[in-house]
Amino acid sequence: MSRLRLVIAAAVLGLAPLAVASPAYAADTDGVCPMDNICFWESVDYTEDRYTWYDNNSSQQNYEIGGWNGDNEFSSLKNATNKWAVLYANDGYSGGTVCIKPYGSSYSLGAQYGFNDQAESFRLYASKPSFCP
């Protein structure tokens, strides 16, 4: 039996773990957010799993937070982009908001904004939105 067939057979029988790629998030507790990214962490102080979006200056500036565990689970964030990041409490960019300036951060969305585990969607803006303080 070929090596490939053995690996497939072992996986089908549950004898070997399968690797699953998850490029959007990683267990990253070092608090680092790569340049041109916006990073959300599951817990305060940039700990637990990190969920990252890359801003490649594309025309897409609206993001629904779904998949992963991200929906309503973010407690801290770093905005390593040159854009304003606005978090929304609801899908479709509505409800309560939190504005994070370019290259800004929040070690605790709950303590600083009363917005812990509430983000459902976010937008990036090239300039400060008029509704941001």
C-alpha positions as a printed Julia matrix, in Angstrom:
133×3 Matrix{Float64}:
   0.0    0.0    0.0
   1.37   3.42  -0.91
   2.3    5.91   1.81
  -0.5    8.26   0.67
  -3.08   5.47   0.98
  -1.8    4.63   4.47
  -2.13   8.26   5.57
  -5.64   8.5    4.12
  -6.66   5.21   5.73
  -5.26   6.3    9.08
  -7.11   9.61   8.88
 -10.4    7.91   7.96
 -10.03   5.5   10.87
  -9.17   8.35  13.23
  -5.69   7.04  13.85
  -3.88  10.19  12.79
  -4.68  13.83  13.5
  -5.56  16.02  10.55
  -3.96  19.44  10.16
  -6.44  22.23   9.55
  -5.23  25.55   8.2
  -6.65  28.65   9.9
  -5.04  31.69   8.31
  -7.39  34.26   9.86
  -6.54  33.63  13.48
  -3.83  32.18  15.65
  -3.16  31.6   19.31
  -0.97  34.64  19.72
  -0.53  36.1   23.15
   2.51  38.28  22.48
   0.31  41.31  21.74
   1.95  42.01  18.4
  -0.11  43.2   15.46
   1.69  43.28  12.1
   1.8   46.59  10.22
  -1.21  47.25   7.95
  -3.38  44.88   9.97
  -6.14  45.28  12.49
  -5.93  42.64  15.22
  -8.55  41.6   17.74
  -7.87  39.4   20.76
 -10.3   37.2   22.6
  -9.25  38.55  26.02
  -8.08  41.83  27.54
  -4.43  42.89  27.37
  -4.01  41.34  23.89
  -4.18  37.73  25.09
  -5.8   34.46  23.97
  -6.58  33.91  20.29
  -5.84  36.73  17.85
  -8.03  37.43  14.82
  -6.36  39.53  12.12
  -7.49  41.45   9.04
  -4.99  42.71   6.52
  -5.7   46.1    5.01
  -4.16  46.07   1.57
  -5.73  49.43   0.71
  -8.28  47.63  -1.41
 -11.67  49.1   -2.13
 -13.18  46.75   0.5
 -13.41  48.73   3.69
 -16.46  47.01   5.25
 -16.09  43.81   7.21
 -18.66  41.51   8.77
 -17.19  39.63  11.71
 -18.18  36.02  11.34
 -16.75  32.56  11.28
 -14.05  31.72  13.81
 -15.2   32.6   17.31
 -14.91  36.3   16.56
 -18.52  37.4   16.51
 -19.15  39.04  19.9
 -15.93  37.72  21.38
 -13.34  40.49  21.11
 -11.99  42.12  24.25
  -8.92  44.02  23.0
  -7.57  45.29  19.69
  -4.75  47.06  17.9
  -5.23  49.07  14.74
  -1.89  48.98  12.89
  -3.3   50.74   9.83
  -3.36  54.38   8.76
  -7.18  54.33   8.8
  -9.84  54.9   11.45
 -11.43  51.63  12.55
 -15.06  51.83  13.65
 -16.56  48.83  15.43
 -20.32  48.28  15.23
 -22.48  46.35  17.7
 -24.64  44.86  14.92
 -24.14  43.16  11.6
 -24.56  45.55   8.69
 -22.64  48.41  10.34
 -25.34  49.6   12.73
 -25.9   49.91  16.46
 -23.43  51.23  19.0
 -19.96  52.2   17.8
 -16.41  52.46  19.04
 -13.87  54.53  17.09
 -10.19  53.59  17.12
  -7.77  56.09  15.58
  -5.03  55.08  13.14
  -2.29  53.13  14.94
  -4.46  53.18  18.07
  -5.4   50.37  20.41
  -7.63  49.31  23.28
  -6.25  46.97  25.94
  -9.84  46.42  27.15
 -12.89  47.29  25.06
 -15.03  46.72  28.15
 -13.1   48.92  30.59
 -12.4   51.69  28.09
 -15.64  51.75  26.08
 -18.2   49.43  27.71
 -18.01  47.39  24.48
 -16.61  44.03  25.57
 -17.63  41.09  23.35
 -19.99  43.24  21.29
 -18.4   43.8   17.86
 -20.36  42.28  14.96
 -18.91  44.32  12.08
 -16.4   47.08  11.41
 -15.4   49.62   8.79
 -12.13  51.32   7.96
 -12.24  55.01   7.08
  -9.49  57.02   5.37
 -10.33  60.08   7.5
 -11.96  60.56  10.89
 -15.73  59.96  10.65
 -17.81  62.94  11.82
 -19.54  60.84  14.5
 -16.28  59.84  16.19
 -15.3   61.83  19.3
